[in-house]
């Protein structure tokens, strides 16, 4: 069994460590965060988590009920460090005194089980916005602005709402406008795949993104370079 499962590492995105012994919960949270563009790693025991606590995480999601040690023990370890990432605790405890105890021990936020992924995502983004360890930088190209904290693209004053994959694609292109991004880079950087499956899912996402850009008259800026890839570039004379 692989003890620590990391993200692709191909993009400069917030790094989140999930410490959770339930494979189902860990996969549920990990899959959702990856869909939202985060780089994620999983540890299913306290021992594995301790070995990786000194890595440069931007956020730790910590379950309290671990098979080999309590989450409180890991929390106390983190509190002894000079610099630590924010910690979001997952807990089945709902009594007021338990919640107060968690904050006294150093957690930055908590979420009681069972939980909806949308609430977890909202709390993750809020913690990252407040954290001095990370700055979710906006991307700008001409009159286009991409806001990672809201996953919204603005063209002039028009707001374009994006799905997680559409956001990941346009972010990759806006990092270096004019550079051609090939299919291999798209597959690895966004889907974490090394080999292309026998489907046209990339074309489906690009087609949907073009439709949304068309509403802001920017679909022609997403240029397909035959047999090579795609790039974001303002057409001559536009």
C-alpha positions as CSV (number, residue, x, y, z in Angstrom):
1,X,0.0,0.0,0.0
2,X,1.3,3.4,-0.8
3,X,1.1,5.4,2.4
4,X,1.3,8.9,0.9
5,X,-0.5,9.7,-2.3
6,X,0.4,13.1,-3.8
7,X,-0.9,15.3,-6.6
8,X,0.8,15.8,-9.9
9,X,2.9,18.8,-8.8
10,X,2.8,20.3,-12.3
11,X,1.1,23.5,-11.2
12,X,1.8,26.1,-8.5
13,X,-1.3,25.6,-6.5
14,X,-2.1,25.3,-2.7
15,X,-0.8,22.1,-1.2
16,X,-3.2,20.3,1.2
17,X,-2.4,17.3,3.4
18,X,-5.4,15.2,4.4
19,X,-4.9,13.1,7.5
20,X,-7.9,10.7,7.6
21,X,-7.9,7.0,8.3
22,X,-11.2,6.3,6.4
23,X,-10.3,5.5,2.8
24,X,-13.8,6.5,1.6
25,X,-13.7,9.9,3.4
26,X,-10.1,10.6,2.3
27,X,-10.9,9.8,-1.3
28,X,-14.1,11.8,-1.2
29,X,-12.2,14.9,0.1
30,X,-9.1,14.4,-2.1
31,X,-11.1,13.9,-5.3
32,X,-13.2,17.0,-4.6
33,X,-10.2,19.2,-3.9
34,X,-8.3,18.0,-6.9
35,X,-11.3,18.8,-9.0
36,X,-11.1,22.4,-7.6
37,X,-7.4,22.6,-8.7
38,X,-5.6,21.9,-5.4
39,X,-2.6,19.6,-5.0
40,X,-3.5,17.0,-2.5
41,X,-1.7,14.2,-0.5
42,X,-3.2,11.7,1.9
43,X,-2.0,10.1,5.1
44,X,-4.1,7.4,6.7
45,X,-2.3,7.2,10.0
46,X,-0.7,9.5,12.5
47,X,2.7,7.9,12.0
48,X,2.6,8.6,8.2
49,X,1.3,12.1,8.9
50,X,4.2,12.9,11.4
51,X,6.8,11.9,8.8
52,X,5.4,14.5,6.4
53,X,4.5,17.3,8.8
54,X,7.7,19.1,8.1
55,X,6.8,19.5,4.4
56,X,5.6,22.8,3.1
57,X,1.9,22.3,3.3
58,X,-0.5,25.3,2.9
59,X,-3.3,23.6,4.8
60,X,-3.8,20.4,6.8
61,X,-7.2,18.7,7.1
62,X,-7.0,16.6,10.3
63,X,-9.3,13.8,11.5
64,X,-9.2,13.3,15.3
65,X,-9.9,9.6,15.3
66,X,-6.8,7.9,13.9
67,X,-5.8,4.2,14.4
68,X,-2.4,4.8,16.0
69,X,-2.6,8.2,17.8
70,X,-5.1,10.9,18.4
71,X,-5.5,13.9,16.1
72,X,-5.0,16.1,19.2
73,X,-1.4,14.7,19.5
74,X,-0.7,15.8,16.0
75,X,-2.2,19.2,16.7
76,X,0.0,19.6,19.7
77,X,3.0,18.7,17.6
78,X,2.1,21.3,15.1
79,X,1.7,23.9,17.8
80,X,5.3,23.5,18.8
81,X,6.6,24.5,15.3
82,X,7.6,28.1,14.7
83,X,5.7,28.2,11.4
84,X,2.7,25.9,10.7
85,X,-0.1,25.8,8.2
86,X,-3.7,26.4,9.2
87,X,-5.5,23.3,10.4
88,X,-9.0,22.3,9.6
89,X,-10.2,19.6,12.0
90,X,-12.7,16.9,11.1
91,X,-14.6,15.6,14.1
92,X,-17.7,13.8,15.2
93,X,-17.7,15.8,18.5
94,X,-20.3,18.5,18.6
95,X,-20.5,19.6,22.2
96,X,-19.6,23.2,22.9
97,X,-16.8,22.2,25.4
98,X,-15.2,19.9,22.7
99,X,-15.2,22.8,20.2
100,X,-13.7,25.2,22.7
101,X,-11.0,22.6,23.5
102,X,-10.1,22.3,19.8
103,X,-9.5,26.0,19.5
104,X,-7.5,26.1,22.7
105,X,-5.3,23.3,21.3
106,X,-4.6,25.4,18.2
107,X,-7.0,24.3,15.4
108,X,-8.0,27.1,13.1
109,X,-11.4,25.7,12.1
110,X,-13.4,22.5,12.5
111,X,-16.1,20.7,10.7
112,X,-18.4,18.1,12.2
113,X,-19.1,14.8,10.5
114,X,-21.0,14.1,8.3
115,X,-20.4,17.1,6.2
116,X,-21.1,18.4,2.7
117,X,-18.1,18.9,0.5
118,X,-19.3,22.4,-0.5
119,X,-19.0,23.5,3.2
120,X,-15.6,21.9,3.5
121,X,-14.4,23.7,0.3
122,X,-15.7,27.0,1.6
123,X,-13.9,26.6,4.9
124,X,-10.7,25.6,3.1
125,X,-10.8,28.7,0.8
126,X,-11.5,31.0,3.8
127,X,-8.5,29.6,5.7
128,X,-6.2,30.0,2.8
129,X,-7.3,33.6,2.2
130,X,-6.4,34.4,5.8
131,X,-3.2,32.5,5.9
132,X,0.0,34.5,5.5
133,X,1.7,31.4,4.0
134,X,-0.1,31.6,0.7
135,X,-1.5,34.3,-1.6
136,X,-4.0,33.2,-4.2
137,X,-2.8,35.5,-6.9
138,X,-5.2,36.7,-9.6
139,X,-4.2,36.3,-13.2
140,X,-4.5,39.1,-15.7
141,X,-4.3,39.2,-19.5
142,X,-5.6,42.3,-21.4
143,X,-9.1,42.9,-20.0
144,X,-9.4,39.3,-18.6
145,X,-9.0,38.7,-14.8
146,X,-9.1,35.2,-13.2
147,X,-9.7,35.1,-9.5
148,X,-8.6,31.8,-7.8
149,X,-10.5,32.5,-4.6
150,X,-13.9,32.7,-6.4
151,X,-13.1,30.6,-9.5
152,X,-14.6,33.4,-11.6
153,X,-13.3,34.9,-14.8
154,X,-14.1,38.5,-15.5
155,X,-13.9,40.1,-19.0
156,X,-14.2,43.8,-18.6
157,X,-17.2,43.9,-16.3
158,X,-18.8,40.7,-17.4
159,X,-18.5,37.7,-15.1
160,X,-17.9,34.2,-16.6
161,X,-18.7,31.3,-14.3
162,X,-16.4,28.3,-14.8
163,X,-16.5,24.7,-13.8
164,X,-13.4,23.4,-12.0
165,X,-11.8,21.9,-15.1
166,X,-12.6,25.1,-17.2
167,X,-11.0,27.1,-14.5
168,X,-7.9,24.9,-14.5
169,X,-7.5,25.2,-18.3
170,X,-7.9,28.9,-18.5
171,X,-5.5,29.4,-15.5
172,X,-2.9,27.3,-17.2
173,X,-3.2,29.4,-20.3
174,X,-3.3,32.8,-18.5
175,X,-0.1,32.0,-16.7
176,X,1.8,32.4,-20.0
177,X,-0.4,34.0,-22.6
178,X,0.7,33.3,-26.2
179,X,2.5,30.0,-25.2
180,X,1.2,26.9,-26.9
181,X,0.2,24.3,-24.3
182,X,0.2,20.8,-25.8
183,X,-2.2,18.0,-25.0
184,X,0.3,16.1,-22.9
185,X,0.8,19.2,-20.6
186,X,-3.0,19.5,-20.3
187,X,-3.4,15.9,-19.4
188,X,-0.7,15.9,-16.8
189,X,-1.2,19.4,-15.4
190,X,-5.0,19.3,-15.1
191,X,-6.0,15.6,-15.0
192,X,-2.8,14.1,-13.6
193,X,-2.7,11.6,-16.5
194,X,0.4,10.4,-18.3
195,X,-1.4,8.7,-21.2
196,X,-4.4,10.0,-23.1
197,X,-7.5,7.8,-22.8
198,X,-9.5,6.9,-25.9
199,X,-12.1,9.7,-25.4
200,X,-12.4,13.3,-26.6
201,X,-13.0,14.7,-23.1
202,X,-10.4,17.5,-23.6
203,X,-12.3,18.7,-26.7
204,X,-15.5,18.6,-24.7
205,X,-14.1,20.9,-22.0
206,X,-12.5,23.2,-24.5
207,X,-15.8,23.5,-26.5
208,X,-17.7,24.3,-23.3
209,X,-15.1,26.9,-22.4
210,X,-15.3,28.5,-25.9
211,X,-19.1,28.8,-25.5
212,X,-18.7,30.7,-22.2
213,X,-16.0,32.9,-23.7
214,X,-18.2,33.6,-26.7
215,X,-20.7,35.3,-24.3
216,X,-17.9,37.9,-23.6
217,X,-16.8,37.9,-27.3
218,X,-13.5,36.3,-26.3
219,X,-13.9,32.8,-27.9
220,X,-11.5,33.7,-30.7
221,X,-8.8,34.3,-28.1
222,X,-8.7,30.6,-27.3
223,X,-6.7,29.5,-30.4
224,X,-6.2,25.9,-31.5
225,X,-2.8,25.2,-33.0
226,X,-3.3,22.2,-35.3
227,X,-1.5,19.1,-34.1
228,X,0.2,21.1,-31.4
229,X,-2.1,22.4,-28.7
230,X,-3.9,25.5,-27.6
231,X,-2.9,29.0,-26.5
232,X,-4.6,32.2,-25.2
233,X,-3.7,35.0,-27.5
234,X,-5.4,38.2,-28.7
235,X,-6.0,37.8,-32.5
236,X,-4.4,40.4,-34.8
237,X,-6.8,43.3,-35.4
238,X,-9.1,42.3,-32.5
